[in-house]
Structures are given as C-alpha cells and as structure tokens.
Amino acid sequence: MNHSLCVAVSAALLVTVISCNQPAQKEGEGAGAATAALQAPYSQVFYDSLQTTMQTYYQLSAALVKADSVTADAAATSLKLHVDSLPVNRLQMDSTHLSGITGITGSISAELAGFTGEKEMEGKRASFQMVSDMLFDLVKSTGLKGQTVYRQYCPMAFDDKGAYWLSDKPEIVNPYFGDKMLHCGETKDTLLYK
C-alpha cells in the first residue's frame, strides 16, 4: 500500500473513532434541542396504550444493547401485542389520517412478526431499525401526551449506513453495537409533548 493511501486510511479511521467517542450533545444543544412542547390532542385512553407500547419498545432496545436474543424476542412479541391493541379508533381524525395511522401500526406489527424469525443479532437489529423508524412516524402523527421521545442516531450502524432508534432518556445507549460502542451516537430530534 503506498504512503498516501495509508495516511488517508489512517485519517479516516481516526475521524470515525473520534466521532463516536465525542460526548453526546447536551439537551438544549444542536439539532436535537426541543424548542417548545408539542400538542397531543387525542384521547387519554389512546395515549395510555401508546405509552405502554413505548415502554415495551424501550425494553426491546435494552435487550438489543445487551445482545440478549431471548429477551429481545420476548419483548418483540409483547410489543407486537401492544401495537395490535392500540385503540386507534379513539383517534378523532379524518379518515385519510386515520388510514395512515392504521397503515403504520400494521407495518410495525408485520415487522415484529418477522423479528423473532431472525436468527442472527444483526437481522434482529435491522428489523428493530425499521420498527424504530415507523414508531417515530406514529408518535409524530399522534403525539404522546406528557412524554418526551428522543430520536437518536448512530452513523456507524450497518456498515456506516447509519440507523435511528428512540429513547425516553437523552443519554446515548446504542442498541446497534451494545457494549462495543455503547455511547456512540447523538440525539437528532426531541419530541416533547404536553
């Protein structure tokens, strides 16, 4: 390998290592800062159910952080049941918007059905990524009364393609790498609902 190529590769590796060893942004800094509380105008019954769903999602994320396949499968099964039982009929919204919500919940449920069929942790994490993106869309569409949801991002997940996940805490605990790169990532969005 010639000297210029070695220097370029070394510099790229150094930037990658430094970027994931930077402290996470503090709340109130950068793109992840919440500027004002958002509205969550729907039924409390729906929000109670959605909150239970999100708590189960956070359990799934924690299992992936630990690379615990058995606990992750159990959490995914439970999450699917919660998503399937969300009382979307309590959402008083136009039929087009309601149809979109129903489509999101159906897609999340289908992805979770396939989660337990994945044998390797990498496949489970890929499925989790899709669930995370769809749950974010659901929460943005309906709100989550009285809660804050942090959308966090790891630029190195899936061979540097990057991936998002959701958290109820601003601290970064990366479900895509677990203890290998536990704090790699940053908060990209903060959804604060009143």
C-alpha positions in Angstrom: 0.0 0.0 0.0 1.5 3.4 -0.9 2.2 6.0 1.8 -0.6 8.4 0.7 -3.2 5.7 0.8 -2.0 4.6 4.3 -2.3 8.2 5.5 -5.8 8.6 4.1 -7.0 5.3 5.6 -5.4 6.2 8.9 -7.1 9.6 8.9 -10.5 8.2 8.0 -10.2 5.6 10.9 -9.2 8.3 13.3 -12.2 10.5 12.3 -14.5 7.5 12.7 -13.2 6.7 16.2 -13.2 10.3 17.3 -16.8 10.9 16.1 -18.1 8.1 18.2 -16.0 9.0 21.2 -17.4 12.5 21.4 -19.7 13.2 24.3 -23.3 13.3 23.3 -24.9 16.7 22.8 -26.5 18.0 25.9 -30.2 18.8 25.9 -30.7 22.2 24.5 -27.8 22.0 22.1 -27.8 21.5 18.3 -30.4 19.8 16.1 -31.8 17.6 18.9 -32.9 20.5 21.1 -36.6 20.9 22.0 -37.8 24.4 21.4 -41.4 24.1 22.7 -43.9 21.5 23.9 -45.9 20.0 21.1 -49.6 19.2 21.2 -51.0 15.8 21.9 -54.7 16.3 21.3 -56.2 12.8 21.3 -57.9 10.5 23.8 -56.0 9.7 27.1 -57.0 6.1 26.6 -55.0 6.1 23.3 -52.0 7.8 25.0 -52.0 5.4 27.9 -51.9 2.4 25.5 -49.2 4.1 23.4 -47.2 4.8 26.5 -47.3 1.1 27.4 -46.3 0.3 23.8 -43.3 2.6 24.0 -42.2 1.2 27.4 -42.1 -2.3 25.7 -40.2 -0.8 22.8 -37.6 0.6 25.3 -37.3 -2.9 26.8 -36.6 -4.3 23.3 -34.0 -1.7 22.8 -32.4 -2.6 26.2 -32.3 -6.3 25.2 -30.5 -5.4 22.0 -28.0 -3.3 23.9 -27.1 -6.4 25.9 -27.3 -8.6 22.7 -29.8 -10.8 24.6 -31.7 -12.6 21.8 -34.1 -14.4 24.1 -35.2 -11.3 26.0 -35.4 -9.4 22.7 -37.7 -12.0 21.2 -39.9 -11.9 24.2 -40.0 -8.0 24.1 -40.8 -8.0 20.4 -43.6 -10.5 20.9 -45.0 -8.3 23.7 -44.5 -5.2 21.6 -46.5 -6.7 18.7 -49.4 -7.4 21.0 -49.4 -3.8 22.3 -49.2 -2.4 18.8 -52.0 -4.7 17.6 -54.2 -3.5 20.5 -53.6 0.3 20.2 -57.1 1.9 20.3 -56.7 3.8 17.0 -60.5 4.0 16.8 -60.2 6.5 19.7 -58.3 8.9 17.5 -60.8 11.5 16.3 -59.2 12.5 13.0 -60.1 12.5 9.3 -60.3 9.1 7.6 -57.2 9.8 5.5 -55.0 10.5 8.5 -56.6 7.5 10.4 -55.8 5.3 7.4 -52.2 6.4 7.5 -52.0 5.6 11.3 -53.6 2.1 10.7 -51.1 1.5 7.9 -48.1 2.4 10.2 -49.4 0.1 13.0 -50.0 -2.7 10.5 -46.4 -2.4 9.2 -44.9 -2.3 12.7 -46.9 -5.4 13.6 -45.7 -7.2 10.4 -42.1 -6.3 11.0 -42.3 -7.5 14.6 -43.8 -10.8 13.4 -40.6 -11.4 11.4 -38.3 -10.2 14.2 -38.4 -13.5 16.1 -37.7 -15.4 12.9 -34.3 -13.7 12.6 -31.7 -16.0 14.0 -28.7 -13.6 14.0 -28.5 -10.4 16.1 -27.7 -8.4 13.0 -31.0 -9.4 11.5 -32.9 -8.5 14.7 -31.2 -5.1 14.8 -32.2 -4.5 11.1 -35.8 -5.3 12.0 -35.5 -3.1 15.1 -34.3 -0.2 12.9 -37.5 -0.4 10.7 -39.7 -0.6 13.8 -37.9 2.4 15.2 -38.5 4.5 12.1 -42.2 3.5 11.9 -42.8 4.2 15.7 -41.2 7.6 15.3 -43.7 8.3 12.4 -46.6 7.1 14.6 -45.5 9.3 17.6 -45.0 12.3 15.3 -48.5 11.8 13.9 -50.4 11.3 17.2 -48.2 12.8 19.9 -47.5 11.2 23.2 -49.1 13.2 25.9 -46.9 14.1 28.9 -43.8 12.4 27.4 -40.5 13.2 25.7 -39.2 11.0 23.0 -35.6 11.3 21.9 -34.7 10.1 18.3 -31.1 9.1 18.4 -28.7 8.2 15.6 -25.7 6.0 15.2 -23.7 6.9 12.0 -21.7 3.7 12.1 -24.6 1.2 12.2 -25.0 -1.3 9.3 -21.6 -0.7 7.8 -21.7 3.1 8.1 -25.2 3.4 6.6 -26.4 4.7 9.9 -29.6 3.9 11.9 -32.0 5.6 14.3 -33.7 4.4 17.5 -36.0 6.0 20.1 -35.3 6.6 23.8 -37.1 8.1 26.8 -33.7 9.4 28.0 -31.3 11.9 26.5 -28.3 9.6 27.3 -27.0 7.6 24.3 -27.2 3.8 24.9 -26.6 2.3 21.4 -28.7 -0.8 20.6 -26.9 -1.4 17.3 -23.4 -2.1 18.9 -24.1 -2.7 22.6 -21.1 -2.7 24.8 -18.8 -2.5 21.7 -19.7 1.2 21.2 -22.3 1.8 23.9 -22.3 5.6 23.7 -21.8 6.0 20.0 -24.4 8.3 18.6 -26.3 11.5 19.1 -29.8 12.8 19.6 -31.2 14.1 16.3 -34.8 15.0 17.4 -36.5 15.7 20.7 -40.3 15.4 20.7 -41.7 17.0 23.9 -45.4 16.7 24.4 -47.7 18.4 26.9 
